[in-house]
Amino acid sequence: MRHLIKAHNPEEPDPLRRSDELAGHDWWMYHNHCNKTEGLKFWYPRLQGLREENVQWSIEYLKVTKQMMIRAQKVPYLIFAELRGTKPYAPGRVLRQLGGKQEIPQIADMKKFATDHEDGRISYVEDIRKTWKTRRVLGEPVPNRFRPECSKDYKEWLKKSLAGTIEPGWNVPHMIADVGAKHQIRLHRLQEKYDKNELDYQHRHSEDARVIA
């Protein structure tokens, strides 16, 4: 949620003065008028009106280095082995949060790596070893991570992605079932339809006004 509140003068973190960010989270939510209980009713209109320039892409207390791991050699993700299961990790899709320049991300189906441990056994042990053995790092961050950069190609890709018009290819090898993305695409199309109807109505209204005059 802190990405939605843009700081006026963000600065690199000072490890000697860093406060307990987790302990101060509730105070931060209250101070910035973020409602935790109203859910969709509260967040939907705010997210609808959100623009790129309103987002705090990189958080101050995150220490950015060129050694941040972002993917494996052959696949655009890594796999975490957690206490209760395994989870895929694909920071290549949010490089601006890590101080990098966002390019078109390579997409891969990672659903099978979201698992719960059964009988104390970790799933996909060999896959986890391979991805971490061939891990790749971010490299040199952008000069100012609080002024994030993204390529023109990425902006065009994002528009097509939200509109649901991306064709399978090197970047999207096959269609991936994503309920959230489907709802987002439907909302985008409904908004386009509404805008078109509104323009038609205004045009007809102006014509009627001229006839009456």
C-alpha positions in Angstrom: 0.0 0.0 0.0 2.9 2.3 0.5 3.4 2.4 -3.2 0.1 4.4 -3.4 1.4 7.3 -1.2 4.1 9.3 -2.9 6.7 10.9 -0.7 7.7 14.5 -1.5 11.4 14.0 -1.0 12.3 10.3 -0.8 15.9 9.6 0.3 18.1 6.5 0.4 17.8 4.7 3.8 20.2 5.3 6.6 20.8 1.8 8.2 21.8 3.5 11.5 18.5 5.4 11.8 16.1 2.9 10.3 12.9 2.6 12.4 10.8 -0.5 12.9 8.7 -0.3 9.7 6.5 -3.2 10.7 5.6 -1.8 14.1 4.7 1.6 12.5 2.5 0.2 9.8 -0.8 0.7 11.5 0.1 4.3 12.3 1.1 4.9 8.7 -2.2 3.5 7.5 -4.1 5.8 9.8 -2.0 8.8 9.0 -2.6 8.4 5.3 -6.3 7.7 5.6 -6.1 4.1 4.3 -9.1 2.1 5.3 -8.4 -1.6 6.1 -11.9 -2.7 6.6 -14.1 -1.3 3.8 -12.4 -3.4 1.2 -13.7 -2.9 -2.4 -15.9 0.0 -1.5 -12.9 2.0 -0.3 -10.1 0.9 -2.7 -11.9 0.5 -6.1 -12.5 4.2 -6.8 -9.0 5.1 -5.6 -7.3 2.5 -7.8 -9.5 3.5 -10.7 -8.1 7.0 -10.6 -4.5 6.0 -10.1 -2.0 7.3 -12.6 1.7 6.4 -13.1 2.9 9.7 -11.8 1.0 9.1 -8.5 2.8 5.9 -7.6 5.8 5.7 -5.3 7.5 2.9 -7.3 10.5 2.4 -5.0 10.1 2.5 -1.2 12.7 4.5 0.8 13.6 1.8 3.3 14.4 -0.8 0.6 18.2 -1.0 0.1 18.8 -1.3 -3.6 22.0 -2.9 -4.9 23.1 -4.3 -8.3 23.3 -7.8 -6.7 19.5 -8.1 -6.3 18.5 -11.4 -7.8 15.7 -11.2 -10.4 15.5 -14.5 -12.4 17.2 -17.7 -13.4 19.2 -18.2 -16.6 16.5 -20.1 -18.6 13.3 -19.0 -16.9 12.2 -15.5 -15.8 11.6 -16.4 -12.2 13.0 -18.0 -9.0 11.3 -20.4 -6.6 11.1 -19.8 -2.8 10.9 -22.8 -0.4 8.9 -21.4 2.5 7.8 -22.9 5.8 4.4 -24.1 4.5 5.1 -24.5 0.8 6.8 -23.1 -2.3 6.1 -19.8 -4.1 7.4 -18.5 -7.4 9.1 -15.1 -7.5 9.3 -13.0 -10.7 10.7 -9.5 -9.9 11.4 -9.0 -13.6 7.8 -7.8 -13.9 8.3 -5.0 -11.3 11.9 -3.8 -11.9 11.0 -0.2 -11.1 10.3 -1.2 -7.5 13.9 -2.5 -7.4 15.6 0.5 -8.9 15.8 -0.9 -12.5 14.5 0.2 -15.8 11.3 -1.7 -16.7 11.5 -3.5 -20.1 9.0 -5.9 -21.5 8.9 -8.8 -19.1 9.2 -12.4 -20.2 6.1 -14.3 -19.1 6.0 -17.9 -18.0 3.4 -20.1 -16.3 4.5 -20.4 -12.7 1.2 -21.7 -11.1 2.5 -25.2 -10.5 5.2 -23.9 -8.1 2.6 -22.4 -5.7 2.3 -25.4 -3.5 1.8 -26.5 0.1 4.2 -29.0 1.7 2.8 -32.5 2.0 4.1 -34.9 4.7 6.9 -32.4 5.4 8.3 -32.8 1.9 9.3 -29.9 -0.2 8.0 -30.0 -3.8 10.1 -29.3 -6.9 13.4 -29.5 -5.0 15.4 -30.1 -8.2 13.7 -27.1 -9.9 14.5 -24.9 -6.9 18.2 -25.9 -7.0 18.4 -25.3 -10.8 16.9 -21.8 -10.7 19.0 -20.6 -7.8 22.2 -22.2 -9.2 21.7 -20.2 -12.4 20.4 -17.0 -10.8 20.9 -13.6 -12.5 21.2 -10.2 -10.8 19.8 -6.8 -11.5 23.0 -5.1 -12.5 23.5 -1.4 -12.3 20.4 0.4 -11.0 19.1 3.5 -12.6 20.7 6.8 -11.4 17.6 7.8 -9.4 15.3 5.0 -8.4 12.7 7.5 -7.2 12.2 8.6 -10.8 11.5 5.3 -12.3 12.2 4.5 -16.0 10.4 2.3 -18.4 10.8 1.7 -22.2 8.3 2.8 -24.8 8.0 -0.8 -25.8 6.9 -1.7 -22.3 4.2 1.0 -22.3 2.8 -0.4 -25.6 3.0 -3.9 -24.3 1.2 -2.9 -21.0 -1.6 -1.3 -23.0 -2.1 -4.4 -25.1 -1.9 -6.6 -22.0 -4.7 -4.7 -20.2 -6.8 -4.7 -23.3 -6.3 -8.5 -23.7 -4.9 -8.2 -27.3 -1.4 -9.7 -26.8 -0.7 -12.5 -29.2 1.2 -15.6 -28.1 4.8 -15.4 -29.1 8.3 -15.3 -27.5 7.0 -13.2 -24.7 3.7 -15.0 -24.1 4.3 -18.6 -25.1 0.7 -19.6 -24.3 -2.4 -18.2 -22.7 -2.3 -18.1 -18.9 -5.5 -18.3 -16.9 -5.5 -15.3 -14.6 -8.8 -14.4 -13.0 -7.6 -10.9 -11.9 -6.3 -10.1 -15.3 -9.6 -11.2 -16.9 -11.6 -8.9 -14.7 -9.2 -6.1 -15.5 -9.6 -6.7 -19.2 -13.4 -6.7 -18.8 -13.3 -3.5 -16.9 -11.1 -1.9 -19.5 -13.5 -2.9 -22.3 -16.6 -1.7 -20.3 -14.8 1.7 -19.8 -14.2 2.0 -23.5 -17.8 1.2 -24.3 -19.0 3.7 -21.7 -16.7 6.5 -23.1 -18.0 5.8 -26.6 -21.6 5.9 -25.5 -21.0 9.1 -23.6 -19.4 10.7 -26.7 -22.4 9.6 -28.9 -24.8 11.0 -26.4 -23.0 14.4 -26.2 -22.9 14.5 -30.0 -26.7 13.8 -30.3 -27.4 16.3 -27.5 -25.5 19.1 -29.3 -27.3 18.3 -32.6 -30.7 18.5 -30.9 -29.7 21.8 -29.3 -28.8 23.3 -32.7 -32.2 22.1 -34.1 -34.2 23.7 -31.3 -32.2 26.9 -31.5 
